[in-house]
Amino acid sequence: MKTLEEEAQEFEDGNYMTATDKDVFIAGAKSKWVQAEKIKAQIEVLEATLKKYIDDNLSEFYIRGMISDLHQQLKQLEDESKT
């Protein structure tokens, strides 16, 4: 899998991006919004997984803990974005 920097370089080569455009591309991909969207997607996957494995109490406890941790990370990102 290509790194973010390789993707930016490839896009730059094909689209005549400047070095500044490349930096903006990379910064956007690493933005708090992108991080938040990744966390939201992880939460959705875990919640769907939880529904499948609800009968196994240990798995349920573990998955609920992971979901809780992700919600905390998301709240922290959202709080940081407000400042």
C-alpha positions in Angstrom: 0.0 0.0 0.0 1.3 3.4 -0.9 2.0 6.0 1.8 0.1 9.3 1.9 3.3 11.0 0.7 3.5 8.6 -2.3 -0.1 9.2 -3.2 0.4 13.0 -3.0 3.5 12.7 -5.2 1.7 10.6 -7.7 -1.2 13.1 -7.8 1.3 16.0 -8.1 3.0 14.3 -11.0 -0.2 13.8 -12.9 -1.8 17.1 -12.1 0.9 19.7 -12.0 0.6 20.4 -8.3 3.0 22.7 -6.5 4.9 21.7 -3.4 2.4 23.8 -1.4 -0.5 22.0 -3.0 1.1 18.7 -2.0 1.6 19.9 1.6 -2.1 21.0 1.7 -3.1 17.6 0.3 -1.2 15.8 3.0 -2.4 18.1 5.8 -6.0 17.6 4.7 -5.6 13.8 4.8 -4.2 14.1 8.3 -6.8 16.6 9.5 -8.9 16.2 12.6 -12.0 15.8 10.4 -10.4 12.9 8.7 -9.4 11.4 12.0 -12.9 11.8 13.3 -14.4 10.2 10.2 -12.1 7.2 10.7 -13.1 6.9 14.3 -16.8 7.1 13.4 -16.3 4.3 10.8 -14.5 2.1 13.4 -17.4 2.7 15.8 -19.9 1.6 13.2 -18.0 -1.6 12.4 -17.7 -2.4 16.1 -21.4 -1.8 16.8 -22.3 -4.0 13.8 -19.9 -6.7 15.2 -21.4 -6.4 18.6 -24.8 -7.2 17.3 -23.5 -10.4 15.7 -21.7 -11.6 18.8 -24.1 -10.4 21.5 -24.3 -13.9 22.9 -20.7 -14.0 24.0 -20.5 -11.9 27.1 -16.7 -11.5 27.0 -16.7 -10.3 23.4 -19.6 -8.0 24.2 -17.6 -6.5 27.1 -14.5 -6.1 25.0 -16.2 -4.5 22.1 -18.2 -2.2 24.2 -15.0 -1.0 25.8 -13.5 -0.4 22.4 -16.6 1.6 21.3 -16.4 3.6 24.5 -12.7 4.4 23.9 -13.4 5.5 20.3 -16.3 7.7 21.5 -13.8 9.4 23.9 -11.3 9.9 21.2 -13.9 11.4 18.9 -15.1 13.8 21.7 -11.6 14.9 22.3 -11.1 15.6 18.6 -14.3 17.5 18.5 -13.4 19.5 21.6 -10.0 20.3 20.1 -11.6 21.5 16.9 -13.8 24.0 18.8 -10.8 25.8 20.2 
